[in-house]
Amino acid sequence: MIDRLPGRPASRRIHRSFTGASHQADTPGGEGPPAMKENIVIPIKIERVKVWGRRTLEAATWLICLGLLAMSAAVAACGALARLVSGSETVLAAGLGCGVLLGLAGVWQLLRRIDQAAKRLRSKAAGAASDPAAPSFINTKIFSVTVWVGILALCAAPSAVWAGPPFVTDDPEPVEYQHWELYVSSQHAESSGDWSGTAPHIEVNYGVFPNVQLHLIAPLAYDSPSDGESHYGYGDTEFGFKLRMIQETDSMPQVGIFPLLEIPTGRESAGLGSGQVQAILPLWLQKSIGDWTIYGGGGYGINPGPGNENWGFGGLVVQRKITEDILLGAELYHRTAMETGGDRDTSFNVGMVIDFTAHHHLLFSAGRSIDGPADFQAYIGYQLTFGPEVFHSVGHRYGHK
C-alpha cells in the first residue's frame, strides 16, 4: 500500500478519518474543508492510475495473443525452410508441431479476450457493470458448432502411444491444482509370441497451476522375444505437461493439449528403448452427458533415426458410470506405421476403474489389434490421489504448524 504522496509529510495518510478532530489537527486554525478536499483528490488520482493500468494490461494481452499467432507462423515457416536446406522430414515435423501448439495457445488467448470484450459490451448496453459470471457471447450455438467441426477435422486426420490410464487414448482434463496422482502400473503386449512391456512403471502427475498438469513416467521395461534372449531394465523416461484450453459447458467439450517427450534412457540394443528422442503432439477433447463420458482426439508423433517414421494417431473412448464406485469403458485406437515397412495398428480395449475410497483406485484394461500386430495387450495399475491436505496432516502429526 502507498503510504504517502511524494512531497507530503508522512502524517498525511491516504486512508484517513474525516472527523473534525482530524481536520483540525492537519490544517491551521482548525479549518476542515482544505484537508477534506485534499483527501477527495487522492482517491481520484488512484482511480486514474487503476484505469491506466487496466488499459495497459489489456493492450499487453492483445499483443501477446497476436505475438503467439505470429510466432506460430514464423516457427512453421522456419521448419519448412530448414526442411528445404537439410532434407529432414523430422525438422519439418518439429517446426510444424511447435507452430501448431503456439497457434493453439494464441487462438485460446484470443478467444478469451474476445469473450471478455463481448461481456463488457453487453453490460454497457444493459447499463450495468460487467458481470464475470454472465453468459458469454462466443458461447453460442454457432461458435460451438465451429469448434466441434474443427476438432472433428483434426481427429479425422491420420491419427499417444502413451496413455491415459487404463487406455491408450488420453483426455484433456488435468489434475486439480496442487493435487497429485501416483500410479504403480504394468502394461504388456504380445505379438507372434514376442512379449514386451513394463513391470512396473511409476507415473506421477501434479497440478502445478489451475488447468496445467506436469507429467512423468519412469519405467522398468522388459523385452522377451520368442527366439532370443530376454532383457529387463530401465526404459525410456517420459516427460510432458497437459494444458486445458477450453472448459466444458452444456454445448462445448473441454479441449486440451498434452505434448510429451520420450527421453532415450533405455538400452536400444536390448529392446528397452528407442535410442532417439521422440516427441508426441496430441490434441484431446471430452464431453460428459449424464453418466456417459466421451473423450478422444489425435495427433502426430516425431520419430527420428534411421529406419523410423513419424506417425499419426487417434483414438476414442466411451465410458459409463455403472455405480458410484465402478466405471466401465471401451476404446478404439489407430496409429500409422512407426518404422519403414512397419505395420499400422487399429486396436480396441475394454477397461474398468474401481474406486475403493476417494484416494485409492484400481484400473485395468485388455484388448487386441483388429488390424495390426498385437495378439493381446493389457494394462493394470494402482492409483493414489491426494491433495495438499495430506502434507498438512503429516506436518501437524509431527508438531509442525
TAKA-V36131 format. One record per residue. N is the residue number from 1. RES is the residue in three letters. SS is DSSP state (A for helix, B for strand, O for the rest). PHI is phi in degrees with one decimal (* if undefined). NEAR is the number of other ideal C-beta (glycine too) atoms within 8 Angstrom. Layout:
N/RES/SS/PHI/NEAR + N/RES/SS/PHI/NEAR
This chain:
1/MET/O/*/3 + 2/ILE/O/-72.7/6 + 3/ASP/O/-93.3/6 + 4/ARG/O/-156.2/10 + 5/LEU/O/-82.7/8 + 6/PRO/O/-59.0/4 + 7/GLY/O/81.7/3 + 8/ARG/O/-104.6/7 + 9/PRO/O/-61.5/5 + 10/ALA/O/-62.8/6 + 11/SER/O/-74.3/5 + 12/ARG/O/-85.8/10 + 13/ARG/O/-78.6/7 + 14/ILE/O/-67.4/11 + 15/HIS/O/-100.1/3 + 16/ARG/O/-125.1/8 + 17/SER/O/-81.1/4 + 18/PHE/O/-96.1/7 + 19/THR/O/-88.0/6 + 20/GLY/A/-61.3/6 + 21/ALA/A/-62.1/6 + 22/SER/A/-66.3/11 + 23/HIS/A/-63.8/15 + 24/GLN/A/-67.7/10 + 25/ALA/A/-72.0/5 + 26/ASP/A/-99.1/8 + 27/THR/O/-125.7/10 + 28/PRO/A/-64.1/4 + 29/GLY/A/74.9/4 + 30/GLY/A/75.3/7 + 31/GLU/O/-83.1/9 + 32/GLY/O/-82.6/10 + 33/PRO/A/-55.2/7 + 34/PRO/A/-58.9/8 + 35/ALA/A/-65.4/11 + 36/MET/A/-64.9/10 + 37/LYS/A/-60.4/8 + 38/GLU/A/-61.8/9 + 39/ASN/A/-71.2/10 + 40/ILE/A/-73.1/8 + 41/VAL/A/-67.2/8 + 42/ILE/A/-60.9/10 + 43/PRO/A/-60.9/9 + 44/ILE/A/-64.2/8 + 45/LYS/A/-63.3/8 + 46/ILE/A/-64.1/10 + 47/GLU/A/-63.6/8 + 48/ARG/A/-63.7/8 + 49/VAL/A/-63.3/8 + 50/LYS/A/-63.9/8 + 51/VAL/A/-61.9/8 + 52/TRP/A/-61.1/8 + 53/GLY/A/-64.9/8 + 54/ARG/A/-63.5/8 + 55/ARG/A/-65.7/8 + 56/THR/A/-62.8/8 + 57/LEU/A/-65.0/8 + 58/GLU/A/-62.9/9 + 59/ALA/A/-62.3/8 + 60/ALA/A/-65.5/8 + 61/THR/A/-68.2/10 + 62/TRP/A/-62.5/9 + 63/LEU/A/-64.6/8 + 64/ILE/A/-63.3/9 + 65/CYS/A/-59.1/12 + 66/LEU/A/-65.5/10 + 67/GLY/A/-64.0/9 + 68/LEU/A/-62.5/13 + 69/LEU/A/-64.5/13 + 70/ALA/A/-64.7/8 + 71/MET/A/-63.7/10 + 72/SER/A/-62.0/15 + 73/ALA/A/-65.5/10 + 74/ALA/A/-66.1/9 + 75/VAL/A/-64.5/12 + 76/ALA/A/-62.3/13 + 77/ALA/A/-65.3/9 + 78/CYS/A/-63.2/9 + 79/GLY/A/-62.8/16 + 80/ALA/A/-65.7/11 + 81/LEU/A/-64.9/8 + 82/ALA/A/-64.1/12 + 83/ARG/A/-62.5/13 + 84/LEU/A/-67.4/7 + 85/VAL/A/-77.4/6 + 86/SER/A/-94.0/7 + 87/GLY/O/74.6/5 + 88/SER/O/-97.2/8 + 89/GLU/A/-67.9/7 + 90/THR/A/-63.8/10 + 91/VAL/A/-62.2/11 + 92/LEU/A/-62.2/12 + 93/ALA/A/-63.2/12 + 94/ALA/A/-64.0/11 + 95/GLY/A/-62.9/16 + 96/LEU/A/-64.9/11 + 97/GLY/A/-62.0/12 + 98/CYS/A/-64.6/12 + 99/GLY/A/-61.6/14 + 100/VAL/A/-63.1/11 + 101/LEU/A/-62.6/12 + 102/LEU/A/-64.8/13 + 103/GLY/A/-63.2/12 + 104/LEU/A/-62.0/11 + 105/ALA/A/-62.5/11 + 106/GLY/A/-64.6/15 + 107/VAL/A/-62.8/9 + 108/TRP/A/-59.7/10 + 109/GLN/A/-65.2/12 + 110/LEU/A/-63.9/11 + 111/LEU/A/-63.5/9 + 112/ARG/A/-63.4/8 + 113/ARG/A/-65.6/12 + 114/ILE/A/-62.2/10 + 115/ASP/A/-61.1/12 + 116/GLN/A/-64.8/8 + 117/ALA/A/-64.8/8 + 118/ALA/A/-64.3/11 + 119/LYS/A/-63.1/14 + 120/ARG/A/-65.7/9 + 121/LEU/A/-63.0/9 + 122/ARG/A/-67.4/10 + 123/SER/A/-65.0/12 + 124/LYS/A/-65.2/7 + 125/ALA/A/-63.7/6 + 126/ALA/O/-86.0/6 + 127/GLY/O/72.6/4 + 128/ALA/O/-125.9/6 + 129/ALA/O/-70.7/4 + 130/SER/O/-62.4/8 + 131/ASP/O/-111.3/8 + 132/PRO/O/-60.8/5 + 133/ALA/O/-87.8/3 + 134/ALA/O/-67.3/9 + 135/PRO/O/-58.8/3 + 136/SER/O/-92.5/8 + 137/PHE/O/-68.0/10 + 138/ILE/O/-78.2/9 + 139/ASN/O/-89.3/11 + 140/THR/O/-102.2/7 + 141/LYS/A/-63.5/6 + 142/ILE/A/-63.7/6 + 143/PHE/A/-66.0/9 + 144/SER/A/-61.2/11 + 145/VAL/A/-62.8/8 + 146/THR/A/-61.6/8 + 147/VAL/A/-63.8/12 + 148/TRP/A/-60.2/9 + 149/VAL/A/-63.0/8 + 150/GLY/A/-62.7/8 + 151/ILE/A/-66.2/13 + 152/LEU/A/-63.7/8 + 153/ALA/A/-65.3/8 + 154/LEU/A/-65.1/10 + 155/CYS/A/-71.5/12 + 156/ALA/A/-78.5/6 + 157/ALA/O/-67.2/9 + 158/PRO/O/-51.1/5 + 159/SER/O/-101.2/12 + 160/ALA/O/*/12 + 161/VAL/O/-46.9/8 + 162/TRP/O/-101.0/9 + 163/ALA/O/-129.1/11 + 164/GLY/O/-98.3/8 + 165/PRO/O/-51.7/11 + 166/PRO/O/-95.4/13 + 167/PHE/O/-110.3/16 + 168/VAL/O/-75.9/12 + 169/THR/O/-67.9/15 + 170/ASP/O/-105.8/12 + 171/ASP/O/-126.6/10 + 172/PRO/O/-88.0/17 + 173/GLU/O/-86.1/7 + 174/PRO/O/-79.6/13 + 175/VAL/O/-65.0/9 + 176/GLU/O/-58.6/7 + 177/TYR/B/-53.8/7 + 178/GLN/O/65.2/6 + 179/HIS/O/-110.9/12 + 180/TRP/B/-124.9/12 + 181/GLU/B/-125.6/12 + 182/LEU/B/-124.9/10 + 183/TYR/B/-114.9/14 + 184/VAL/B/-119.1/7 + 185/SER/B/-137.4/14 + 186/SER/B/-146.9/11 + 187/GLN/B/-131.0/11 + 188/HIS/B/-141.3/12 + 189/ALA/B/-143.0/11 + 190/GLU/B/-124.0/10 + 191/SER/B/-140.5/8 + 192/SER/O/53.8/6 + 193/GLY/O/87.7/7 + 194/ASP/B/-93.6/10 + 195/TRP/B/-110.6/10 + 196/SER/B/-154.5/10 + 197/GLY/B/159.4/10 + 198/THR/B/-126.6/12 + 199/ALA/B/-156.2/9 + 200/PRO/B/-101.1/9 + 201/HIS/B/-130.0/14 + 202/ILE/B/-105.7/10 + 203/GLU/B/-120.6/13 + 204/VAL/B/-127.7/11 + 205/ASN/B/-125.6/13 + 206/TYR/B/-137.9/10 + 207/GLY/B/-81.1/14 + 208/VAL/B/-77.0/7 + 209/PHE/B/-138.9/6 + 210/PRO/O/-58.1/5 + 211/ASN/O/71.7/8 + 212/VAL/B/-132.2/12 + 213/GLN/B/-126.2/11 + 214/LEU/B/-92.7/9 + 215/HIS/B/-142.4/14 + 216/LEU/B/-147.5/10 + 217/ILE/B/-126.4/11 + 218/ALA/B/-119.5/7 + 219/PRO/B/-106.5/14 + 220/LEU/B/-101.4/11 + 221/ALA/B/-107.2/17 + 222/TYR/B/-139.2/13 + 223/ASP/B/-140.1/12 + 224/SER/B/-129.6/9 + 225/PRO/O/-71.1/10 + 226/SER/O/-70.4/7 + 227/ASP/O/-125.6/3 + 228/GLY/O/-153.4/5 + 229/GLU/O/-81.7/4 + 230/SER/O/-85.5/8 + 231/HIS/B/-135.4/11 + 232/TYR/B/-144.4/8 + 233/GLY/B/176.2/10 + 234/TYR/B/-72.1/9 + 235/GLY/O/-98.3/13 + 236/ASP/O/-76.5/14 + 237/THR/B/-89.7/11 + 238/GLU/B/-115.3/13 + 239/PHE/B/-120.4/8 + 240/GLY/B/-177.2/11 + 241/PHE/B/-144.5/9 + 242/LYS/B/-114.4/13 + 243/LEU/B/-125.2/11 + 244/ARG/B/-86.1/13 + 245/MET/B/-96.8/11 + 246/ILE/B/-130.1/11 + 247/GLN/O/-79.2/6 + 248/GLU/O/-75.7/9 + 249/THR/O/-129.7/6 + 250/ASP/O/-62.5/3 + 251/SER/O/-114.5/6 + 252/MET/O/-124.7/11 + 253/PRO/O/-80.2/11 + 254/GLN/B/-81.8/13 + 255/VAL/B/-132.4/12 + 256/GLY/B/-152.5/17 + 257/ILE/B/-114.6/13 + 258/PHE/O/-146.2/14 + 259/PRO/O/-65.5/11 + 260/LEU/B/-132.3/13 + 261/LEU/B/-123.2/11 + 262/GLU/B/-100.4/13 + 263/ILE/B/-92.6/9 + 264/PRO/O/-75.5/11 + 265/THR/O/-90.5/8 + 266/GLY/O/-92.9/14 + 267/ARG/O/-74.1/9 + 268/GLU/O/-66.9/10 + 269/SER/O/-65.0/4 + 270/ALA/O/-95.8/9 + 271/GLY/O/74.9/9 + 272/LEU/O/-101.7/15 + 273/GLY/O/-160.3/11 + 274/SER/O/-86.6/12 + 275/GLY/O/81.2/6 + 276/GLN/O/-138.3/9 + 277/VAL/O/-72.6/8 + 278/GLN/B/-113.7/12 + 279/ALA/B/-121.7/12 + 280/ILE/B/-125.0/16 + 281/LEU/B/-124.5/12 + 282/PRO/B/-103.0/15 + 283/LEU/B/-124.9/12 + 284/TRP/B/-122.1/15 + 285/LEU/B/-141.2/13 + 286/GLN/B/-153.3/13 + 287/LYS/B/-140.9/10 + 288/SER/B/-111.0/8 + 289/ILE/B/-134.9/6 + 290/GLY/O/63.2/4 + 291/ASP/O/-84.2/4 + 292/TRP/B/-98.9/9 + 293/THR/B/-134.2/11 + 294/ILE/B/-121.3/12 + 295/TYR/B/-143.9/15 + 296/GLY/B/171.4/12 + 297/GLY/B/153.5/16 + 298/GLY/B/-165.8/13 + 299/GLY/B/178.3/13 + 300/TYR/B/-137.8/12 + 301/GLY/B/-111.5/16 + 302/ILE/B/-100.7/13 + 303/ASN/B/-130.9/13 + 304/PRO/O/-73.1/8 + 305/GLY/O/111.2/8 + 306/PRO/O/-62.6/3 + 307/GLY/O/82.9/5 + 308/ASN/B/-95.6/12 + 309/GLU/O/-133.8/10 + 310/ASN/O/-65.6/11 + 311/TRP/B/-134.2/11 + 312/GLY/B/-107.3/13 + 313/PHE/B/-152.0/16 + 314/GLY/B/-164.2/16 + 315/GLY/B/-156.3/15 + 316/LEU/B/-142.7/12 + 317/VAL/B/-124.4/14 + 318/VAL/B/-118.2/9 + 319/GLN/B/-125.0/12 + 320/ARG/B/-139.2/10 + 321/LYS/B/-81.5/9 + 322/ILE/O/-81.2/6 + 323/THR/O/-132.9/5 + 324/GLU/O/-64.3/5 + 325/ASP/O/-117.6/6 + 326/ILE/B/-130.1/11 + 327/LEU/B/-125.6/11 + 328/LEU/B/-108.4/10 + 329/GLY/B/-151.3/14 + 330/ALA/B/-136.7/11 + 331/GLU/B/-132.1/16 + 332/LEU/B/-123.8/9 + 333/TYR/B/-138.7/16 + 334/HIS/B/-140.1/12 + 335/ARG/B/-142.0/13 + 336/THR/O/-85.9/11 + 337/ALA/O/-66.0/10 + 338/MET/O/-102.3/10 + 339/GLU/B/-134.2/8 + 340/THR/O/-62.6/7 + 341/GLY/O/78.4/4 + 342/GLY/O/-81.1/8 + 343/ASP/O/-94.4/6 + 344/ARG/O/-78.8/10 + 345/ASP/B/-145.1/12 + 346/THR/B/-120.5/10 + 347/SER/B/-137.4/15 + 348/PHE/B/-133.4/10 + 349/ASN/B/-141.5/15 + 350/VAL/B/-121.8/11 + 351/GLY/B/-151.3/15 + 352/MET/B/-148.7/12 + 353/VAL/B/-122.5/11 + 354/ILE/B/-116.7/10 + 355/ASP/B/-95.6/11 + 356/PHE/O/-73.2/7 + 357/THR/O/-142.2/5 + 358/ALA/O/-67.5/4 + 359/HIS/O/-114.9/7 + 360/HIS/B/-117.5/9 + 361/HIS/B/-141.7/12 + 362/LEU/B/-119.4/11 + 363/LEU/B/-128.9/17 + 364/PHE/B/-155.6/11 + 365/SER/B/-153.1/14 + 366/ALA/B/-153.6/10 + 367/GLY/B/-177.2/10 + 368/ARG/B/-162.3/9 + 369/SER/B/-79.6/11 + 370/ILE/B/-86.2/7 + 371/ASP/B/-139.1/6 + 372/GLY/O/170.6/10 + 373/PRO/O/-84.1/8 + 374/ALA/O/-79.8/12 + 375/ASP/O/-82.5/8 + 376/PHE/B/-159.8/9 + 377/GLN/B/-148.2/14 + 378/ALA/B/-151.8/11 + 379/TYR/B/-140.1/18 + 380/ILE/B/-143.4/10 + 381/GLY/B/-157.6/14 + 382/TYR/B/-106.4/10 + 383/GLN/B/-121.0/12 + 384/LEU/B/-115.1/11 + 385/THR/B/-119.1/10 + 386/PHE/B/-160.3/8 + 387/GLY/O/-122.4/8 + 388/PRO/A/-65.2/7 + 389/GLU/A/-64.3/7 + 390/VAL/A/-63.6/8 + 391/PHE/A/-68.0/7 + 392/HIS/A/-64.4/8 + 393/SER/A/-67.4/8 + 394/VAL/A/-65.0/8 + 395/GLY/A/-62.5/9 + 396/HIS/A/-66.7/9 + 397/ARG/A/-62.2/6 + 398/TYR/O/-100.2/6 + 399/GLY/O/85.5/5 + 400/HIS/O/-94.4/5 + 401/LYS/O/-101.7/4
